[in-house]
């Protein structure tokens, strides 16, 4: 994650509203903490279904 703080899911491509056969795997909001991981300055837990795109944004 590029910076610490609350991140909210704004788009989940697995939502069944797009197609009845989608899995509807729920993405969830998360909080990123300071501490480098995978070449980024912060890290967070993110739940994501297979073949899914999640877009998370911070409120400023």
C-alpha distances in whole Angstrom, upper triangle without the diagonal:
4,6,7,10,11,9,13,14,16,17,18,20,22,23,27,28,27,30,32,31,27,26,24,21,20,16,15,13,11,10,7,9,9,10,9,8,9,9,6,7,5,5,7,10,10,14,15,19,20,20,18,16,13,12,10,11,11,14,16
4,7,10,12,11,14,15,17,18,20,22,24,26,29,30,29,32,34,33,30,29,27,24,23,19,18,15,13,12,9,10,10,11,10,10,11,10,6,6,6,8,10,14,14,18,18,22,23,23,21,18,16,14,11,11,10,14,14
4,7,9,10,13,16,17,19,21,24,26,27,31,31,31,33,35,35,31,30,28,25,23,19,18,15,12,10,7,8,7,10,10,12,13,12,8,7,6,8,10,14,15,18,20,23,25,25,23,20,17,15,12,11,9,12,12
4,7,9,12,15,18,20,21,24,26,27,30,31,31,34,35,35,31,30,28,25,22,19,16,13,10,7,5,5,6,9,11,12,15,14,11,8,6,8,9,12,14,18,20,23,26,26,24,21,18,16,13,12,10,12,12
4,7,10,13,16,19,20,23,25,25,29,29,30,32,34,34,30,29,26,23,20,17,14,11,8,5,5,7,9,12,14,15,18,18,14,12,9,10,9,12,14,17,19,23,26,26,23,21,17,15,12,10,8,9,10
4,7,10,13,16,17,21,22,22,25,26,26,29,31,31,27,26,23,21,17,14,11,7,6,4,6,9,12,15,17,17,19,20,16,15,12,11,10,11,12,15,17,21,24,24,21,19,15,13,10,9,6,8,10
4,7,9,12,14,17,19,19,22,23,23,26,27,28,24,23,20,18,15,11,9,6,5,6,7,11,13,16,17,17,18,19,15,15,12,11,9,11,10,13,14,18,20,21,17,15,11,10,6,5,5,8,11
4,6,9,11,15,16,16,19,19,20,23,24,25,21,20,17,16,12,9,7,4,7,9,11,14,17,20,20,20,21,22,18,18,16,14,12,12,11,12,13,16,19,20,16,14,10,8,5,5,6,8,12
4,6,7,11,12,12,16,16,16,19,21,21,18,17,14,13,10,7,6,5,8,11,13,17,20,22,22,21,21,22,19,20,17,16,13,13,10,10,11,13,16,16,13,10,7,6,4,7,9,11,15
4,7,10,12,12,15,14,15,18,20,21,18,18,15,14,12,9,10,9,12,14,16,20,22,24,24,23,23,24,21,22,20,19,16,16,13,14,13,15,18,17,13,11,8,6,6,7,10,11,14
4,6,9,9,12,12,11,15,17,18,14,15,12,12,11,9,10,11,14,17,18,22,24,26,25,24,23,24,22,23,21,20,18,17,13,13,12,13,15,14,10,8,6,5,7,9,13,14,18
4,5,6,10,10,10,12,14,15,11,11,9,9,8,7,9,11,14,17,19,22,25,26,26,24,23,25,23,24,22,20,17,16,12,11,9,9,12,11,7,6,5,7,9,12,16,18,21
4,6,9,9,8,10,12,12,9,10,9,9,10,10,13,15,18,21,22,25,28,29,28,26,24,26,24,27,25,22,20,18,15,13,10,9,10,9,6,5,7,9,12,15,19,21,24
4,6,9,8,8,10,9,6,6,5,6,8,9,13,15,18,22,23,26,29,30,29,26,25,27,26,28,26,23,21,18,15,12,9,7,9,8,6,7,9,12,14,18,21,23,26
4,5,6,8,9,10,6,7,5,7,8,9,12,15,18,22,24,27,30,31,31,29,28,30,28,30,27,25,22,20,16,14,12,10,12,12,9,10,10,13,15,18,21,22,26
4,5,5,5,7,5,7,5,9,10,13,16,19,22,25,27,31,34,35,35,32,31,34,32,34,31,29,26,23,20,17,14,13,14,14,12,13,14,16,19,21,24,26,29
4,6,7,10,8,10,9,12,12,14,17,19,23,26,28,32,35,36,36,34,33,35,33,35,32,30,27,25,21,19,17,15,17,16,14,15,15,17,19,21,24,25,28
4,7,9,8,11,10,13,14,15,18,20,24,27,29,32,35,36,35,33,32,34,32,34,32,30,27,25,21,19,17,15,16,14,12,13,14,16,19,21,24,25,29
4,5,6,9,9,13,15,17,20,23,26,29,31,34,37,38,37,35,33,35,34,36,34,32,29,27,23,20,17,15,15,14,13,15,16,18,21,24,27,29,32
4,6,8,9,13,15,17,21,24,27,30,32,36,39,40,39,36,35,37,36,38,36,33,30,27,24,21,18,16,16,15,15,17,18,21,23,26,29,31,34
4,6,9,12,15,17,21,24,27,30,32,35,38,38,38,35,33,36,35,37,35,32,29,26,23,20,17,14,14,13,13,16,18,21,24,27,30,32,35
4,6,8,11,13,17,20,23,27,28,31,34,35,34,31,30,32,31,33,31,28,25,23,19,16,13,10,11,10,10,12,14,17,20,23,26,28,32
4,5,9,12,15,19,21,25,26,29,32,33,32,29,28,31,30,32,29,26,23,20,17,13,11,8,9,10,9,13,14,17,19,23,26,28,31
4,6,9,12,16,18,22,24,27,30,31,31,28,28,30,29,30,28,25,22,19,15,12,10,8,11,11,10,12,12,15,17,20,23,25,28
4,6,10,13,16,19,21,24,27,28,28,25,25,27,26,28,25,22,18,15,12,9,7,5,9,10,9,11,11,14,15,19,21,23,27
4,6,10,13,16,18,22,25,26,26,24,24,27,25,26,23,20,16,14,10,7,7,8,11,13,10,11,10,13,13,16,18,20,24
4,7,9,13,15,18,22,23,23,21,21,23,21,22,19,16,13,11,7,5,6,8,11,13,9,10,7,9,9,13,15,17,21
4,6,10,13,16,19,21,22,20,21,23,20,21,18,15,11,9,7,7,8,11,15,16,13,13,9,11,9,12,13,15,19
4,7,10,13,17,19,20,19,20,22,19,19,15,13,10,9,8,9,11,14,18,19,15,14,10,10,8,9,10,12,15
4,7,10,13,15,17,16,18,19,16,16,12,10,7,7,7,9,12,15,19,20,17,16,12,12,9,10,10,12,15
4,7,10,13,14,15,17,18,15,14,10,9,6,8,9,12,15,19,22,23,20,18,15,14,11,11,10,12,14
4,7,9,11,11,14,14,11,10,6,5,4,8,10,13,16,20,22,23,20,19,15,15,11,11,10,13,15
4,6,9,10,14,14,11,9,5,6,6,10,12,16,19,23,25,26,24,22,19,18,15,15,13,16,17
4,7,9,13,13,10,7,5,7,9,13,15,19,22,25,27,28,26,24,21,20,17,17,15,18,18
4,7,10,10,8,6,5,7,10,13,16,19,22,25,27,28,26,25,22,22,19,19,18,21,21
4,7,7,5,4,5,7,10,14,16,19,21,24,25,26,25,23,21,21,19,19,19,22,22
4,6,6,7,6,6,9,12,14,17,18,21,22,23,22,21,19,19,18,19,19,22,23
4,6,8,9,9,11,13,14,17,18,20,21,21,21,19,18,19,18,19,20,24,25
4,7,9,10,13,16,17,20,20,23,23,24,23,21,20,19,18,19,20,23,24
4,6,7,11,14,15,18,19,22,23,23,22,19,18,17,16,16,16,20,20
4,7,11,14,16,20,21,25,26,26,24,22,20,19,16,16,15,19,19
4,7,11,13,17,18,22,24,24,22,20,18,17,14,14,14,17,17
4,7,10,13,15,19,21,22,20,18,16,16,13,14,14,17,19
4,6,10,13,16,18,20,18,16,14,14,11,13,13,16,18
4,7,10,13,16,18,16,15,13,14,12,14,15,18,21
4,6,10,13,15,12,12,9,11,10,13,14,17,20
4,7,10,12,10,11,9,12,11,15,17,20,23
4,7,9,7,8,7,11,11,15,18,21,24
4,6,5,8,9,13,14,18,21,24,27
4,5,9,11,15,17,20,24,27,30
4,7,10,14,16,20,23,26,29
4,6,10,13,16,20,23,26
4,7,10,13,17,20,22
4,6,10,13,16,19
4,7,10,13,16
4,7,10,13
4,7,9
4,6
4
